[in-house]
């Protein structure tokens, strides 16, 4: 492996990489070694046009752009020599010659690379007395993105993104010289499954999402690492949180999962967290069949009473469980133990499926179907068939995926059951039949791990705290198990402890306990899963 | 037949003969004999060595060793290799390739054929500027004649060597004369130079190994093969052998095309060949090699026209387009024209070029209007310095150098505009 020296520090690099790629591989780019850049992006082709990443390479007379200069063994690179600094200042000054400098009204302010680099590497005063380019403002590029041509610095990341990632190529540079502008073709809007990524990779305030713009200044947001739960890909995200509210999802780089991208549908799924149709209070169906809101303890008591009655009269074998593929590994582990201790007759998992695209979007529209399968929850189709034909008297159901066409085909299939205990996060027809309903938390409100479609265990942590009494499935089941007197259930649920127990008892999860999983997750080990 | 004043050497010797543009006429003057010698008696390596020994430098502006460039092409391999003939002559002040296309297309094609043999190229794309409508017609006729006579095609001169020549007309952009901008345009894309690496010899037209040479460069090749490297070195200077065609324009009595040995003194070209400035006026400045080369003032015209000498005066031979300006010329207006051109023609990829060319143009326009300041002169030089040598292609250099040259030698003109708050040249040309 070639070794290069950057600002006096030796770096081992892979053959065939460029200087900037090598710095990125080593994890030091803008993280110890500052080589500011606009057009270069780790997941797009090299453009070499912004010229900001120029560095000095010993033995080469001209400054070289770090993004496109292949490393050679023994290369000595200087990223902050006086020549480099002067060139950088020159580029920054020229980039600002035509920039409107409207930061106070620009939604990108605070996370703008032009702003950041101007502070960091630019000169403080403008020498330009000339009028700036007057171009189109507030251009509607498509259903998701608004474009400000004046702010654009023509790094062309967005153009390359559309060509290279979704392959749709809606964007193009028209014109020449300082008449160059990014445009769409007539009648062909920027509209693809990944369109909003262009706002993330736009280093300036030229491309912004219609959804997020003007909602909140970004410096009020905390970026909480998390996982998108829209499908089984498990795209790594940052949840932008302020005032106990999620304002946006942005992709978080994980080269083993989603690179730096996320699909628009997944990005917009942040709205599910604080959605108006979230279930807020436990419900217990009263004597007249009318659901009545109650507190958690009373709901647990009511549910335990119904389950105990069935167990005592007909045996636990008439009780079935349907797991939710949205729950965490920890929740599902507790559910599996609960069902085993209860002696439930059957269990499975219902997973809603849909379109996959071979890029990020997976057919399983849930974050943890893999985890459910790993804990022995097989597909619930056969079980649902049995339920439809009256083979089950009691059902403990997590989530409402089982109502789908592939499973129960509607809530009517549950109408004749003696007991339906439901744990769910959002409103659905389940409410109409559940005898006891527990509101549950979503991944953005939980400690725990999720296992993606490829068997990678990834961590979530609470980004927001629900304003109402929603609890994780594990916590509800822990309380229910204790109320039923099941062995090993003391009513407490601690995700870390459960995760530890899980990793000790399920060999495949040996290295995947909550405390052991880093920010980019770990692949499941081999060996038995349950 | 030639309607402009001219002097001739081996390149243009027969250009007055209208018959020379036909294959029969060209053959009567010994045409295609050099190609036959190369293909039947010389190995490709021999040809490359000969051209290296001749010291032929590219005539497109950069002056790189032609033999060296050919040697960069990978030998062998199954993938096709291409030559590209750059006939997108678009440097303001340069019009030599036009005559070589109109009057000597077969000479150029013979040079292409020899180069193809040397580099193992399967096909040559001649990229000709869109405005060269008549040369395109002539060239296509000559290509057709060469095919019909077996000089091109599947079995060149019955040697078994295959070579095809395809003409592609451009659509009018200066940057499509830059070799990789040309390749992009040739492929049907927007004409924007490519970042290097990879270089065209590895990844050129349609991703294949490619060598790009100028029309005139190819045109010298048959003469080198026919007469030898020593003969070629008999022209010009030791470091810059051969002749070139100087296209002289501007305030001279006889603007025209003068084929002269490299190293001919600039004042000889301006005063003896082109007849000096008419009307008894004095020369003010001369751009020696097309608009992108820095200007020389009247006192510095005693320079041999070869890069090793011109570099000492901080300018270069470029394309040999000599532009003469007399004492009535406002050099700020010249700056306005030059910066307007480069602003308009910048492809817009690189920051320094995209923003710098526009800024230079705005400042020079403001100075010409009388609204400039002393500080503007410093900014002009500073912006030019920031553009120079920092971009994907040499366009930004080409835009920066003339401004540096004008301020180096004619700073007084700029300062006078600032002081008088107007243009002091009442009779200067219209913008």
Interface residues (C-beta under 8 A of the other chain):
Chain A: X46 X47 X48 X49 X50 X51 X52 X54 X62 X63 X65 X68 X70 X87 X90 X91 X93 X94 X95 X97 X98 X127 X128 X129 X130 X131 X153 X154 X173 X175 X176 X177 X178 X179 X180
Chain B: X173 X175 X190 X195 X197 X343 X344 X345 X346 X347 X348 X349 X350 X351 X352 X353 X354 X355 X356 X357 X358 X359 X362 X363 X366 X375 X379 X383 X385 X386 X389 X390 X391 X392
